[in-house]
Amino acid sequence: MPKTEYYVYVIELSKKVFTENTRFRAANPQFNGVLECLYVGMTSKSPKERFLQHKSGCTNKKGHRLSSPIVQKYGLYLRGSLYNHIKPLATRAEALRMEKTLALELRRKQYAVWFN
């Protein structure tokens, strides 16, 4: 059985998310409107496949939502230039740590970022 690899990815969001979503705005007090609004996530699928899941609003067999409502409504496209330097990770725990690290790094650079 092939070993599972995990990927961190970044999706650019419409700037409408900042004006329309109070939770997103509250999470990003550093945002000055110059750079983009982003979503940072991690997945065991390809980033492209995961983006399509978000946009379709799909659910799993138990009816649990597999997509982020923020990405479904405001997601524009993948921003490979912000994550392609990150190699696939061996464990889910490593991927979760890297997701948070990247999200906070992008916030420090003045992007508005949503992550779990």
C-alpha atoms as one frame of an Amber mdcrd trajectory, in Angstrom:
protein
   0.000   0.000   0.000   1.449   3.408  -0.942   2.376   5.712   1.908   0.096
   8.739   2.375   1.684  12.139   1.826   0.221  15.412   3.028   0.329  18.745
   1.233  -0.051  22.311   2.441  -1.775  24.640  -0.018  -2.884  28.259  -0.340
  -6.037  29.563  -2.024  -6.548  33.200  -2.906  -9.910  34.540  -1.758 -11.945
  37.418  -3.079 -11.378  40.539  -0.955 -15.151  40.557  -0.408 -14.489  38.014
   2.356 -12.891  40.783   4.422 -15.877  43.103   4.173 -18.631  40.461   4.294
 -17.332  37.954   6.874 -16.936  39.360  10.386 -15.072  36.279  11.700 -12.517
  36.563   8.884 -12.103  40.302   9.519 -11.727  39.784  13.287  -9.017  37.150
  12.714  -6.987  39.594  10.620  -6.687  42.955  12.405  -3.240  43.459  10.810
  -4.683  43.522   7.274  -4.369  46.886   5.524  -6.082  45.979   2.236  -2.931
  46.014   0.109  -2.153  42.297  -0.188  -4.560  39.427  -0.818  -6.945  37.445
   1.353  -5.874  33.794   1.607  -6.958  30.402   2.894  -4.240  27.987   4.047
  -5.060  24.299   4.327  -3.569  20.837   4.298  -4.683  17.667   2.538  -3.740
  14.117   1.598  -5.116  14.807  -1.885  -3.492  16.996  -4.516  -4.027  20.712
  -3.844  -5.985  20.953  -7.114  -8.322  18.101  -6.116  -8.828  19.648  -2.674
  -9.617  23.069  -4.168 -12.276  21.474  -6.371 -13.783  19.763  -3.300 -14.008
  23.111  -1.539 -15.665  24.810  -4.504 -18.195  22.011  -5.030 -19.274  22.025
  -1.370 -19.082  18.238  -1.247 -19.795  16.052   1.777 -18.540  12.622   2.802
 -20.626   9.434   3.053 -21.756  10.390   6.570 -22.946  13.787   5.368 -20.108
  15.740   6.987 -19.088  18.814   5.025 -15.675  18.448   3.336 -15.433  22.023
   2.177 -14.791  25.317   3.875 -17.737  27.702   3.449 -15.226  30.547   3.088
 -13.457  28.836   0.189 -16.695  27.686  -1.392 -18.032  31.255  -1.486 -14.870
  33.344  -1.894 -12.175  30.992  -3.272 -10.650  32.159  -6.559  -7.658  29.930
  -7.342  -4.616  28.150  -5.917  -1.562  30.322  -5.174   1.241  27.855  -5.900
   3.933  30.499  -5.553   3.116  30.679  -1.836   3.340  26.927  -1.116   5.257
  25.096  -3.875   8.473  25.372  -1.834   6.965  23.090   0.844   7.721  19.427
   0.231   5.066  16.748   0.886   4.927  15.818   4.558   4.931  12.305   6.005
   2.338  12.704   8.751  -0.909  14.556   9.321   0.555  16.100  12.490   3.507
  17.541  10.527   1.120  18.915   7.910  -1.066  20.566  10.563   1.992  22.221
  12.114   3.197  23.421   8.713  -0.295  24.742   7.857  -0.275  26.887  11.004
   3.347  27.983  10.498   2.688  29.084   6.910  -0.570  30.836   7.808   1.066
  32.832  10.606   4.060  33.661   8.393   1.711  35.025   5.714  -0.163  37.064
   8.336   3.131  38.565   9.489   3.673  39.624   5.865   0.319  41.497   6.046
  -1.870  39.033   4.128  -5.324  38.329   5.554  -5.374  34.574   6.243  -7.936
  31.971   7.303  -6.850  28.514   8.499  -8.136  25.834  10.861
